[in-house]
Amino acid sequence: MKILVLNAGSSSLKYQLFNMNNGDVLAKGLCECIGGKGGSVTHKYADNKHVIETELEDHEKALSIVLDMLLSDEHGVISSIDEIGAVGHRVAHGGEKLKASSLIDDEVVKYLEGIVPINPLHGPPAIKGITACRRLMSSVPQVAVFDTSFYSQMEDFRTIYPIPYELYTKYQIRRYGFHGTSHRYVAAKAAELLNKPIEELKIVTCHLGNGSSITAVDKGIAIDTSMGFTPQEGLPMGTRSGSIDPTVIPYIMKAENLSPDEVEDLLNRKSGLLGISGVSNDCRQIAEAAENGNYRAKLAQKILVNSIKKIIGSYVAELNGIDALVFTAGIGENDAALREAVCEDMDFFGIKIDKELNKTLRGAQKDISTADAKVKTMIIPTNEEYMIALDTLKFCKE
Ligand code: AMP
């Protein structure tokens, strides 16, 4: 059985075709600059890469090129569309109703359209990807896998904001959580590595990339997470502020004469590690600047480390313990210095890492805790696409 996984952004479309018999990626690629000038499709299969440069006026055009590529004599990996058992779509937000991965029909699409106001950045491109796919591959089942699903069992006292309750009932303003597919994947992997049923474990998973979030997983269920109504809440990120005193926002708007859109842009694209350091949103460049004595770069590093520590600590309190701490995504998997700083002085919780084991190369799945540590600290490379494929497979007929 083969599953195609699609992740549609506003001007991009990522794809991976999995052979579910062994989990192999048969082909993957990226369509860029959809709806703009200089469009391209980069298609990779086995050890080969083929790039097509062409205008991609919309997602449907991009997808049609992807399908041509998958089927082509020269660069293809399948001989008929019928070999694809189903398509799994990454959808950031399932709102209040779509709590689990769902087979897509007209009703699901209508619901997703209806929640665009609470998902304005990621909703429209996901709908475009789904619509294009339903048109071009009408005989293939389409499945939506939501980033929010993993958080559907979070209790109301963890999701409701302390603002007038009517704002929740009127506008669905509450905490939803994001990156759920990644947290779900690494939590399951951690249990596998520990060789214990997930139902017996308390796990804190740290997805630290350009966007970052931390999740508390109790017996396999996500009980709390750092992102909220949008992926803006929680940790400082590459360019996102994360949590700040909400009163700062109207204050900045008045002081700088900014519109709601402008202040949103400031908090989304000019804040976080970039805003603090003034150097970059990328931890590698910040580390380099910090090495050279740049005060703001060092400050950005310290703020990030402290924010991660605070959230881990609060989740250990909520979970009443911790068996495993997991690092994943670009920073989590690669930044040994950050992992070391986060885990420093956490022996009170039983978290102790071996500095030599911590120096590891990307892609490695590794236990980096000391032999006497009560908590297993692990690096687990995330694989959201495979998790989406696994969910999608459940909807396929044999
Ligand atoms: P992601 O969003 O998961 O792709 O993560 C991207 C981020 O990971 C980049 O912006 C960097 O901050 C960080 N990153 C990637 N490689 C490294 C590395 N070798 N050392 C430190 N940070 C890294």
Residues whose N, C-alpha, C, O or C-beta is under 5 A from the ligand:
A	BS01	AMP	L208 G209 N210 G211 N281 D282 C283 R284 A329 G330 I331 N334 D335
